[in-house]
Amino acid sequence: MLYARSRLFELLSLSGMLIDHNWTEILKRRDMYREAFADFDPSAVARMEEEDVAEISGDRELRIAECRVRCIVENARCIQRVAREFGSFSGYMWGHVNHRPVVGKYRHHKYIPFRTPKSEAVSKDLVRRGFRLVGPVIVYSFMQAAGMAIDHLVDCFRFHDCVRLAERSWGITNVAA
């Protein structure tokens, strides 16, 4: 489960790249993305100017279009506004799940959703606040990666460890049927 502002911003940004790439391709370039986007420090990224956007989008190894770079920069600015309003970006995001991971008890991968009513509501609120690349499928992928939604299959060797971690951290009560 992630709570650090820069790691949440990184996951939101990487999840947004799923529009053009798959997780394997994205994670291969993760270190390069971290370097290009100041280790995903929202304050630093929010200060990026046109020259920075052009430099990042011009780097062929990164394989990220100029419009995607602009979205990441704008999302950094939105994170700053949200942090001013809610005290922190982490508190805002985790507040959508009552500060507790939602645990799905799925027996087969075909039942794991790509989007949920919760991700649709979060997406709608993010868009209302000016965020981009935050459709409900991307938001649900972000929620899974951040540990806000635990969707390991019940017979996965990691399922019980993840649930125990969530219980220890929060006294979990947010378990999906």
N, C-alpha and C positions, 0 to 999 in steps of 0.2 A: 504494500500500500504506500502510495506516494503522497507526500504533503508539501514538499519543498516547491516554492513558486517556480524556480527555474526548471525543475524536472517536470512539473505539470505543464508548463509552457512548451517544453521540448516535446512531450507526448502529444499535446494538442497539435503542434506543428507537424510532427511526423505522421500523426493520424490523418491530417489534412492532405498529406502527400499520397495517401492511398488512392486518391483520384487518378493519379498517373502511374503509380508504381505499386508493387506488392511489398509486404513486410520484409522479405528476404533482401530485396534490392535496397530498400530504405535503410535497413540495419547495417548493410555492407558499407554504406556511406555515412553512418552515424557520426563518426569522429570528424569527418570533413564538414558535416552540417554543424556540429558543435563549434568547430573553428570559424566557420563562415558567419555564424549567428552568435558570436561572443558567448559561447557556452549556454546559450538560450537565457541569458540574463535579460528579462523584459525591459529593464531600464536602458540598457545599452542598445538593444535592438530598436526600441522606440525612438532613439536618437539617430538612427540610420537615415542617411540622405540619399538623394538620387544617384550619386556616384557609387555608394555602397550597394544599392539595388542593382545597378548596371554591372558592377564587378561580380557580384554573386551570381546573377543570372547569366553572365558571360562565361562562367567557369563550366566548361563542358563536362568535367568529371562529376560535378554536382547534379547535373541533369535536372535542373529546376527552372521552370519558366519564370520570366519576369513578373507575370501576374501573380504567381504563387509567392514569390519573394515579397511582393507588395502586401499580399494578404498576411504573411507572417509578421511583417513590420506593423501593419495596422492592428493585428491581434495583440501585439505587445503593448500598443497604446491603449487598447481596450482593457487589457489586464490592469494597467495602472489606474484607469478610471474605476474599475470594479473594486480594486484594492482600497481606493479612497472611500468608496461607498460602503463596503462590507468589512473593512479592516484587513482583509487579505484575499487573494485570489483562491487560495486553498480553502479557506472558510466558506467562500461563495460556492465553489464547486462541490465540496463535501456536504454543504448544506442541502443540496438537492436530494441527497440520500440520507438525510437526518444524521449525518456524520458517522454512518455505519455502512459497511459494505453490504450490498444485496447479494445473497447467496442463492444461486440457482441449483436445484437438485436434479440435474438432467442425467438420464440414463443412456442417452444416445446423442451423438453430435448433431443429428438432423433436427433435434428439438431446440438447440441453442439458437436464440433469435439473432438476427442481424441488427434489429432495432427493437426498442420497447416503448411503451407509452412514456416511461420516464425519460428515455433518450430523446424522444420527440419533444417533450416539455422543456428539457434542458436546451436542446437545439433552438427551439423557438425563442427562449429567453436570451441565449447568446446572440442570436441574429438581431433581436430587438436592441441589444446593447452595442451593435456595430461589428460584432465578430464575423469573420468570413471563413469559408471552408469548414463549416460546422453543421452539416446536415445530420439527421438523426442516426444514420448508419455510422458515419465518422465519429459522432459523439459516443455511440455505444462502444465502438472499438477503443476509443480513448478511455471510457469508463472501465472497460475490461483491463486494459494495459495499466491503468493507475490503481487497480485493486478496488475500485468502487463497485464493480460487479464481478463476483467470483463465479465463473462458469466452467470450472473443471468438472468433468463427468464424475458422478459419485464413485465410480470404480477406478478413477485415476489415482495413481499413487500419491499425487500432490493434494488431492481434495481435502483430506482430513487435516493436513498441515496448514493449508490455507484457511480453513474454517477455524482451527485453533488459534491461529495468529489473529484473525479477525475478532474472535471472542475475547482473547487476552487484551487486545487493544481497545475494544469498545464495549464489551458486554453485549454481543450481537443479539439483536432481536429482529433484524430485517431479513428474514429468510423467505425466499420465494417458494411457493408450493410446487 
